[in-house]
């Protein structure tokens, strides 16, 4: 781990560089000092030989004085050999025991030293004596009178000892330099990398989202400037991240509040972004294909119905539109390409749920058709019977009275239709006015039952009231609720067979009271059940009523009942089976806001 850090790399680089320089310098110094010692030794020996030559000139006749003076002039570790012209030699011994003995014969036989005797030239030589003996350094110089020569030599051990001492000093200096370099390099790398370590820790904090992290600035060099730039970068990142988050929240809020669905796809067809309305479409698609999961958080692929539309948009790079039906809802989908500079990187689809518009459009058409249908019959009858009176087709007073009664009944029917249309229009516009009172429920229901007793006996239907529990007084608008019971009981008696039973049941729930009107009549077909509370909807369109005096319905009663119940913050529902009967149930809370 140490070698992967900047400290280790910088320390190792500096140390390696210094070691390389010291190695080259040591080699050069060793070579230099080794040659230097040899040259200095040769120069010193040659000077010694020159002095001995001068001594020989002065004390040539006094041998003892000559040797003693020579011993004083030369180095004790060296030995001097004086050769005269007659072949005589004088040897001045040295103090070194390792110095080999060289006689006149060796000098005379050696090719280099023999030139001193023959040519009178100075000679410097390093001789290897062989036989395991130590090598010697020999210098020779002719005597001043050119008749003889002086040879001075010494063992190479002395030079090697000096070289070893010099080598030890050089290695010691190199070792000290390496130690100091190591300490200096480690100190320098630590000083350089400490701010970098702080920056690394700060960068990790930034990666975690801690944008308030600051790096202390202790120097004003490049590292200090880097720390300043890092702190500035952190502030800029915080500013831009906050700006991006605000834009993201704004975009997310806009998408969530949109009534239209928005889905963004990448080029592979994977869903990237979707808002709640679009998620409803995706969940409906997943449900329709029996998917194992409809989790909105998981990565969703492109729905198969949009595959061709997506391929056309990606290929042609043009906006495309499709209309489709999914789970009973109508969707209009507009898809456009998304660009990354000049390249198409995906597509965005806008989904508009047109179900309500289609339904309202159908209701508008049905409403016009139903109103026209309902008004056409009484208007035709009014026109026909009035023409009969005008043309004196009815001759007797009784016939005229009968025609006038029919015209009167049809005009009343038109009046009821118009009034009910006005009532339901006011209710749906939210203008319904409730006059709530505290009403004792059982006498109230008994009054309604008595009102329908005659019609029930005439139709041979058994009308019964069942009250489950003690209700006492309840708060509601008695006129409006009586209108609801009237519509429901009237429908139940009208669609019941003779001898059957109609029950009005009152029950108490936890927070609401429940009223039901149950008959055992013809029943309502399953496909008609969702529409029974629509205006002008009649499940018995083909049914003929036996009693001609029984007034025909307008098809608005259940729609009015539904609006009245909802105005009391209640709900109304229906359950029915063909030839088994129908049950209408409405529930109203005990406590609700007054309208």
DRENRORO-204457 format. One line per field, with one value per residue (C-alpha): x, y, z. Coordinates in Angstrom, 1 decimal, padded with zeros to 4 digits. Example, Ala and Ser with C-alpha at 12.3 -4.5 7.8 and 13.67 -1.06 7.14 Angstrom:
BEGIN
X [012.3, 013.7]
Y [-004.5, -001.1]
Z [007.8, 007.1]
***
This chain:
BEGIN
X [000.0, 002.9, 004.3, 000.9, 000.9, 002.3, 004.6, 006.2, 006.5, 008.1, 010.4, 011.5, 012.1, 014.2, 016.1, 016.7, 017.9, 020.3, 021.6, 022.2, 024.1, 026.1, 026.9, 028.3, 030.1, 031.6, 032.9, 034.5, 035.9, 037.4, 038.9, 040.2, 041.7, 043.2, 045.0, 045.8, 047.5, 049.5, 050.6, 051.4, 053.4, 055.3, 056.0, 057.0, 059.4, 060.8, 061.5, 063.1, 065.3, 066.3, 067.3, 069.3, 071.0, 072.1, 073.2, 075.3, 077.0, 077.9, 078.8, 080.0, 083.2, 081.7, 079.5, 078.2, 077.3, 075.7, 073.5, 072.5, 071.6, 069.7, 067.7, 066.8, 065.7, 063.5, 060.3, 060.9, 058.4, 060.5, 063.9, 066.6, 069.1, 072.1, 074.0, 077.3, 079.0, 081.3, 078.2, 078.4, 075.2, 074.3, 071.0, 069.2, 066.8, 063.2, 061.2, 058.5, 058.8, 056.5, 058.8, 060.6, 064.3, 065.4, 069.0, 071.0, 070.3, 066.6, 066.9, 069.4, 067.3, 064.0, 063.3, 061.9, 064.4, 067.3, 066.7, 067.8, 071.2, 071.4, 069.7, 069.7, 065.9, 063.6, 061.4, 058.1, 056.7, 054.4, 055.9, 054.2, 056.8, 054.7, 055.1, 052.5, 054.7, 053.2, 053.6, 056.0, 056.1, 059.6, 061.0, 064.5, 066.5, 070.1, 072.8, 073.8, 077.0, 075.1, 077.3, 074.9, 071.3, 069.2, 066.2, 063.6, 060.7, 058.0, 055.3, 051.9, 050.3, 050.9, 049.1, 046.3, 045.9, 045.6, 043.1, 041.1, 040.9, 039.8, 037.2, 035.9, 035.5, 033.7, 031.3, 030.8, 029.9, 027.6, 025.9, 025.4, 024.1, 021.6, 020.4, 020.0, 018.3, 015.9, 014.9, 014.7, 012.8, 010.3, 009.9, 009.5, 007.1, 005.1, 004.9, 003.8, 001.3, -000.3, -002.5, -003.2, -004.4, -006.7, -007.9, -008.6, -010.6, -012.4, -013.2, -014.7, -016.8, -017.9, -018.8, -021.0, -022.8, -021.0, -020.5, -019.5, -016.2, -013.2, -009.5, -007.2, -004.8, -001.3, 000.9, 000.8, 002.5, 001.0, -000.5, -002.1, -003.6, -004.8, -006.5, -008.1, -009.3, -010.7, -012.7, -014.0, -014.9, -016.9, -018.8, -019.6, -020.7, -023.0, -024.5, -025.0, -026.3, -028.8, -029.8, -030.2, -032.2, -034.5, -035.0, -035.6, -038.1, -039.8, -039.9, -041.1, -043.8, -044.9, -045.0, -047.0, -049.5, -050.1, -053.4, -051.7, -049.3, -045.6, -043.2, -039.6, -037.8, -034.2, -033.1, -033.4, -037.1, -036.6, -038.8, -036.8, -039.4, -043.1, -045.7, -048.8, -051.2, -048.6, -048.1, -051.8, -051.5, -048.4, -050.1, -053.1, -050.9, -049.1, -052.4, -053.7, -050.8, -050.9, -047.5, -046.1, -045.4, -046.8, -044.2, -043.7, -040.1, -038.7, -037.3, -040.2, -039.8, -041.7, -045.3, -045.9, -048.7, -046.3, -043.5, -044.3, -044.9, -041.6, -039.7, -041.2, -040.3, -036.7, -036.2, -038.0, -037.3, -040.8, -043.7, -046.3, -049.7, -051.9, -055.2, -055.9, -058.2, -056.8, -058.8, -061.9, -060.2, -059.4, -055.8, -054.4, -050.6, -048.3, -044.6, -041.7, -038.0, -035.5, -032.1, -028.6, -027.2, -027.8, -028.3, -031.6, -031.2, -034.8, -038.4, -041.0, -044.7, -047.6, -050.7, -054.0, -056.9, -059.9, -062.3, -064.2, -064.3, -065.6, -068.2, -069.3, -069.6, -071.7, -073.8, -074.4, -075.5, -077.6, -079.1, -080.2, -081.6, -083.4, -084.9, -086.0, -087.4, -089.2, -090.7, -091.6, -094.4, -096.3, -095.9, -097.2, -100.1, -100.8, -100.7, -102.8, -105.6, -105.7, -106.1, -108.9, -110.7, -110.1, -111.4, -114.5, -113.6, -115.0, -118.7, -120.0, -119.1, -117.7, -115.3, -114.1, -113.6, -111.7, -109.4, -108.9, -108.0, -105.4, -104.0, -103.9, -102.2, -099.5, -098.9, -098.5, -096.0, -094.0, -094.1, -092.8, -090.0, -089.0, -089.1, -087.0, -084.5, -084.2, -083.9, -081.2, -079.3, -079.3, -078.2, -075.3, -074.3, -074.1, -077.0, -079.1, -080.5, -081.1, -083.5, -082.4, -084.6, -084.5, -087.1, -088.4, -087.7, -090.4, -093.5, -091.8, -091.5, -095.0, -096.4, -094.6, -095.8, -099.4, -099.0, -098.1, -100.5, -103.3, -101.0, -099.5, -103.0, -104.0, -100.9, -101.4, -098.0, -097.3, -095.5, -093.7, -091.6, -088.8, -086.9, -083.9, -083.2, -084.2, -083.4, -085.3, -084.6, -082.3, -081.1, -081.9, -084.1, -087.4, -088.8, -085.7, -085.4, -089.1, -088.5, -085.7, -088.0, -090.8, -088.7, -087.3, -090.6, -092.5, -089.9, -090.1, -093.9, -094.0, -091.5, -092.9, -095.2, -098.6, -098.4, -094.8, -093.3, -091.6, -089.6, -088.4, -085.7, -084.0, -080.8, -078.2, -074.4, -071.5, -071.5, -074.5, -078.0, -078.8, -082.1, -082.9, -085.8, -086.0, -088.3, -088.7, -089.6, -088.1, -084.6, -082.0, -079.6, -075.9, -074.9, -077.4, -076.4, -073.6, -075.9, -079.1, -078.3, -077.7, -080.3, -083.0, -081.6, -084.3, -083.6, -087.1, -087.2, -089.4, -091.7, -095.4, -097.3, -100.7, -102.4, -103.0, -103.7, -100.3, -098.1, -095.0, -091.6, -089.2, -086.0, -084.7, -085.9, -082.8, -080.4, -082.3, -082.2, -078.4, -077.8, -080.0, -078.1, -074.8, -075.9, -076.4, -072.8, -074.1, -073.8, -076.4, -075.9, -077.9, -077.7, -079.9, -080.4, -082.8, -086.1, -084.9, -085.4, -083.5, -082.3, -081.5, -079.5, -078.5, -076.4, -076.3, -074.0, -075.5, -073.5, -072.7, -072.2, -075.4, -075.8]
Y [000.0, 002.3, 002.0, 003.0, 006.3, 009.6, 009.7, 006.4, 007.1, 010.6, 009.3, 006.3, 008.6, 011.1, 008.3, 006.4, 009.5, 010.5, 006.9, 006.8, 010.1, 009.0, 005.7, 007.5, 010.0, 007.3, 005.3, 008.5, 009.5, 006.1, 006.0, 009.5, 009.0, 005.7, 007.3, 010.3, 008.2, 006.4, 009.6, 011.3, 008.3, 008.3, 012.0, 011.7, 008.8, 010.6, 013.7, 011.4, 009.9, 013.4, 014.3, 011.1, 011.9, 015.3, 013.5, 011.1, 014.0, 015.6, 012.5, 010.1, 009.2, 008.7, 005.7, 005.7, 009.3, 008.8, 006.0, 007.8, 011.0, 008.9, 007.3, 010.7, 011.9, 009.0, 007.7, 005.0, 002.7, 002.8, 001.5, 003.2, 001.4, 003.5, 002.0, 003.5, 003.3, 000.5, -001.8, -001.2, -000.7, 000.8, -000.2, 002.0, -000.3, 000.7, -000.1, -002.1, -005.9, -006.5, -004.7, -007.2, -007.0, -005.9, -006.1, -004.6, -007.6, -007.1, -003.5, -004.3, -007.1, -005.2, -003.6, -000.3, 000.3, -000.7, 002.4, 004.5, 003.0, 002.9, 006.1, 008.2, 008.7, 008.9, 005.8, 005.3, 001.8, -000.4, -003.8, -007.1, -009.4, -012.5, -015.6, -014.2, -011.3, -007.8, -005.5, -002.5, 001.0, 001.7, 005.1, 005.5, 008.6, 008.9, 010.4, 013.9, 012.8, 010.3, 007.5, 005.4, 005.7, 005.9, 003.6, 004.1, 001.7, 001.0, -001.6, -001.1, -001.9, 001.6, 003.0, 000.5, 001.4, 005.0, 004.1, 002.0, 004.9, 007.2, 004.6, 004.3, 008.1, 008.2, 005.4, 007.0, 010.2, 008.5, 006.6, 009.8, 011.5, 008.6, 008.8, 012.6, 012.2, 009.7, 011.9, 015.0, 013.1, 011.7, 015.1, 016.9, 014.3, 014.4, 018.2, 018.0, 015.1, 016.2, 018.8, 016.3, 013.8, 016.5, 017.2, 013.5, 013.3, 016.5, 015.0, 011.9, 014.2, 016.0, 012.7, 012.0, 015.3, 017.3, 020.4, 022.6, 020.8, 023.2, 022.4, 024.5, 026.7, 026.7, 027.7, 030.2, 028.1, 025.9, 023.5, 026.4, 027.6, 024.1, 024.1, 027.5, 026.1, 023.0, 025.1, 027.3, 024.1, 022.9, 026.2, 026.1, 022.4, 023.2, 026.1, 024.1, 021.0, 023.1, 024.7, 021.3, 020.0, 023.0, 022.5, 018.8, 019.5, 022.1, 019.7, 016.9, 019.1, 020.1, 016.5, 015.4, 018.2, 017.5, 016.0, 014.4, 011.5, 011.9, 009.0, 009.4, 006.5, 005.9, 004.7, 001.0, 001.6, 001.6, 003.9, 006.6, 009.1, 008.8, 010.8, 009.4, 009.6, 007.8, 005.3, 004.5, 003.6, 001.4, -000.4, -001.0, -002.4, -004.6, -005.8, -006.6, -008.8, -010.5, -009.2, -010.6, -007.2, -003.7, -002.0, 001.6, 001.8, -001.1, -000.5, -000.8, -001.6, 000.0, -001.3, -003.4, -001.3, 001.6, -000.4, 000.5, 004.1, 004.3, 002.7, 005.2, 008.1, 006.9, 006.0, 009.0, 011.5, 012.9, 013.4, 010.6, 010.1, 007.1, 006.5, 003.3, 001.7, 000.0, -001.5, 000.4, 003.8, 005.8, 007.2, 009.6, 009.2, 011.8, 010.8, 013.0, 012.3, 013.5, 014.8, 014.8, 017.6, 016.1, 012.4, 011.0, 009.6, 008.6, 009.7, 011.4, 010.4, 012.5, 010.4, 012.1, 010.2, 011.0, 008.7, 011.4, 013.5, 010.6, 009.8, 013.4, 013.6, 010.4, 011.7, 014.9, 013.1, 010.7, 013.6, 015.3, 012.1, 011.2, 014.7, 014.7, 011.2, 012.0, 015.3, 013.9, 011.6, 014.1, 016.9, 014.6, 013.6, 017.3, 018.2, 015.2, 015.6, 019.4, 019.0, 016.5, 019.1, 021.8, 019.7, 018.7, 015.0, 014.5, 015.1, 014.5, 016.5, 013.4, 012.7, 016.3, 016.1, 012.8, 014.5, 017.5, 015.3, 013.5, 016.9, 018.0, 014.8, 015.1, 018.8, 017.8, 015.1, 017.8, 020.0, 017.2, 016.5, 020.1, 020.6, 017.4, 018.6, 021.9, 020.2, 017.8, 020.6, 022.7, 019.7, 018.8, 022.5, 022.4, 024.7, 022.2, 023.7, 021.3, 022.3, 019.9, 019.1, 016.7, 014.1, 011.1, 008.4, 005.7, 008.0, 009.6, 006.2, 005.1, 008.2, 007.2, 003.6, 004.7, 007.0, 003.9, 001.5, 002.1, 001.7, -001.5, -003.0, -002.0, -003.9, -006.7, -006.1, -006.6, -003.4, -003.8, -001.7, -003.2, -001.0, -002.7, -000.9, 002.2, 005.3, 008.1, 011.4, 011.9, 015.0, 015.3, 017.2, 015.4, 016.7, 015.5, 012.2, 011.6, 012.2, 009.5, 007.0, 007.9, 007.2, 004.0, 002.6, 003.7, 001.9, -001.2, -001.5, -000.7, -003.5, -006.1, -009.0, -009.3, -011.2, -010.4, -008.4, -005.0, -004.3, -001.0, -001.8, 000.6, -000.4, 001.3, 001.1, 002.4, 006.0, 006.0, 004.9, 002.6, 002.4, -000.3, -000.8, -004.5, -006.0, -009.4, -008.2, -008.4, -007.4, -005.4, -007.0, -007.0, -004.8, -002.2, -001.9, 000.6, 003.1, 003.0, 006.3, 008.1, 010.6, 009.1, 005.6, 003.0, -000.7, -001.6, 000.1, -002.5, -003.2, -002.2, -001.2, -002.9, 000.0, 002.8, 005.2, 004.5, 007.5, 006.9, 007.7, 010.3, 008.3, 011.0, 009.7, 007.7, 010.4, 012.9, 010.4, 010.0, 013.7, 014.1, 011.3, 012.7, 016.2, 014.5, 013.2, 009.7, 007.0, 005.0, 001.6, -001.1, -004.9, -007.0, -010.3, -011.0, -012.5, -012.5, -008.9, -005.6, -003.9, -000.2, 000.9, 004.4, 005.3, 008.7, 009.7, 010.5, 013.8, 015.7, 019.3, 021.3, 022.5]
Z [000.0, 000.7, -002.8, -004.2, -002.4, -003.6, -000.6, -001.4, -005.1, -004.5, -001.8, -003.8, -006.9, -005.0, -003.3, -006.5, -008.3, -005.4, -005.2, -008.9, -008.8, -005.7, -007.4, -010.5, -008.3, -006.1, -009.1, -010.6, -007.2, -006.5, -010.0, -009.5, -006.1, -007.1, -010.0, -007.9, -005.2, -007.7, -009.5, -006.2, -005.0, -008.3, -008.0, -004.4, -005.2, -008.1, -006.0, -003.4, -006.1, -007.3, -003.7, -003.3, -006.6, -005.2, -002.0, -004.0, -005.8, -002.4, -000.4, -003.2, -001.3, 002.1, 001.9, 005.5, 005.4, 002.0, 003.4, 006.5, 004.6, 002.1, 005.0, 006.1, 002.7, 001.7, 003.1, 005.8, 003.9, 000.7, -000.2, -002.3, -004.5, -005.8, -008.7, -009.7, -013.1, -012.0, -011.3, -007.6, -005.6, -002.3, -000.7, 001.8, 003.7, 004.6, 007.7, 006.0, 006.4, 003.4, 001.0, -001.2, -001.9, -005.5, -006.4, -009.3, -011.5, -011.4, -012.4, -015.1, -016.5, -016.4, -019.7, -018.4, -015.5, -017.8, -019.9, -016.9, -017.0, -020.8, -021.9, -018.7, -018.7, -015.8, -015.3, -013.4, -013.2, -011.2, -011.2, -010.4, -008.9, -009.2, -006.9, -004.6, -003.6, -003.3, -006.3, -006.0, -007.5, -008.9, -010.0, -011.4, -012.2, -013.5, -011.3, -012.1, -013.7, -015.9, -014.5, -012.6, -011.3, -008.2, -007.9, -005.3, -004.8, -002.3, -001.8, -003.3, 000.1, 001.3, -001.7, -001.3, 002.4, 001.4, -001.3, 001.2, 003.6, 000.9, -000.2, 003.3, 003.5, 000.2, 001.2, 004.5, 002.9, 000.4, 003.2, 005.2, 002.0, 001.4, 005.0, 004.8, 001.4, 002.7, 005.6, 003.4, 000.7, 003.2, 004.8, 001.4, 000.0, 003.3, 003.1, -000.6, -000.2, 003.1, 001.3, -001.4, 001.2, 002.6, -000.9, -001.4, 001.8, 000.7, -002.7, -001.0, 001.2, -002.0, -003.5, -000.5, -001.0, 001.8, -000.3, 002.7, 003.0, 002.9, 002.5, 004.8, 002.9, 004.6, 001.8, -001.1, -003.7, -006.4, -003.8, -001.9, -005.2, -005.8, -002.4, -003.2, -006.6, -004.8, -002.3, -005.2, -007.0, -004.0, -003.8, -007.5, -007.3, -004.3, -006.3, -009.5, -007.6, -005.7, -009.0, -010.6, -007.7, -007.9, -011.6, -011.0, -008.3, -010.5, -013.5, -011.2, -009.8, -013.3, -014.5, -011.4, -011.8, -015.5, -016.4, -019.5, -019.1, -020.1, -020.7, -021.7, -023.5, -024.3, -027.7, -026.5, -025.5, -021.8, -019.7, -018.1, -016.7, -016.2, -014.3, -012.4, -015.4, -017.6, -014.8, -014.9, -018.6, -017.9, -015.0, -017.2, -019.9, -017.4, -016.0, -019.4, -020.3, -016.9, -015.8, -012.6, -011.2, -011.7, -009.4, -010.7, -009.4, -011.5, -014.9, -017.4, -021.1, -024.0, -024.2, -027.2, -028.6, -028.9, -030.5, -034.1, -033.2, -031.4, -034.3, -036.7, -034.5, -034.1, -037.8, -039.4, -036.7, -037.1, -034.6, -034.8, -033.2, -032.4, -030.7, -028.9, -026.3, -023.2, -020.4, -021.6, -021.7, -024.8, -025.1, -027.7, -027.8, -029.4, -029.6, -030.7, -030.9, -028.3, -029.5, -028.0, -030.1, -033.6, -032.6, -031.6, -028.0, -027.4, -027.6, -025.4, -025.5, -024.3, -023.4, -023.1, -021.6, -023.9, -022.1, -020.4, -023.5, -025.5, -022.8, -022.6, -026.3, -026.3, -023.4, -025.3, -028.4, -026.3, -024.4, -027.5, -029.0, -025.7, -025.2, -028.8, -028.4, -025.2, -026.5, -029.9, -028.7, -026.5, -029.0, -031.8, -029.6, -028.8, -032.4, -033.5, -030.9, -031.2, -035.0, -034.3, -032.1, -034.7, -037.5, -035.5, -035.8, -032.3, -032.6, -029.1, -026.0, -024.3, -027.2, -027.1, -023.4, -023.8, -026.4, -024.2, -021.3, -023.4, -024.4, -020.8, -019.7, -022.4, -021.5, -017.9, -019.1, -021.0, -018.0, -015.7, -018.2, -018.4, -014.6, -014.0, -016.6, -014.9, -011.5, -012.6, -014.4, -011.1, -009.1, -011.4, -011.4, -007.6, -007.0, -005.1, -001.9, 001.1, 003.9, 006.5, 009.5, 012.4, 011.2, 013.0, 010.5, 011.1, 010.8, 007.8, 006.1, 007.1, 005.4, 002.2, 002.4, 002.8, -000.3, -002.4, -000.8, -003.3, -006.3, -004.7, -004.2, -007.7, -009.0, -006.5, -005.0, -001.3, -000.1, 003.3, 005.6, 007.8, 010.3, 011.9, 015.2, 016.9, 014.8, 016.5, 014.7, 011.7, 009.9, 006.2, 003.8, 004.1, 000.7, -001.2, 000.6, 000.0, -003.7, -003.6, -001.9, -004.3, -007.4, -006.0, -004.7, -007.8, -010.0, -007.8, -008.0, -011.7, -012.5, -010.2, -011.2, -009.5, -006.3, -005.7, -002.8, -002.5, 000.7, 002.0, 004.6, 006.9, 008.7, 010.9, 010.1, 012.1, 010.8, 008.4, 008.0, 005.1, 003.1, 000.6, -001.8, -002.8, -005.4, -007.0, -010.4, -013.9, -012.9, -014.9, -017.4, -016.3, -019.3, -018.3, -014.6, -015.0, -016.8, -014.8, -013.1, -016.5, -017.7, -020.0, -019.6, -019.5, -019.0, -020.1, -023.4, -025.1, -022.1, -022.4, -019.3, -018.9, -017.1, -019.5, -016.7, -015.2, -016.1, -018.1, -016.7, -018.1, -017.5, -015.1, -011.8, -010.9, -012.1, -009.7, -006.9, -007.3, -007.2, -004.1, -002.2, -003.2, -002.0, 001.4, 001.1, 000.6, -002.0, -004.0, -005.7, -007.4, -007.5, -009.8, -011.6, -014.4, -013.3, -009.7, -008.7, -008.1, -004.9, -004.8, -001.7, -000.6, 002.4, 004.2, 007.0, 010.4, 010.4, 007.3, 006.2, 005.5, 001.9]
***
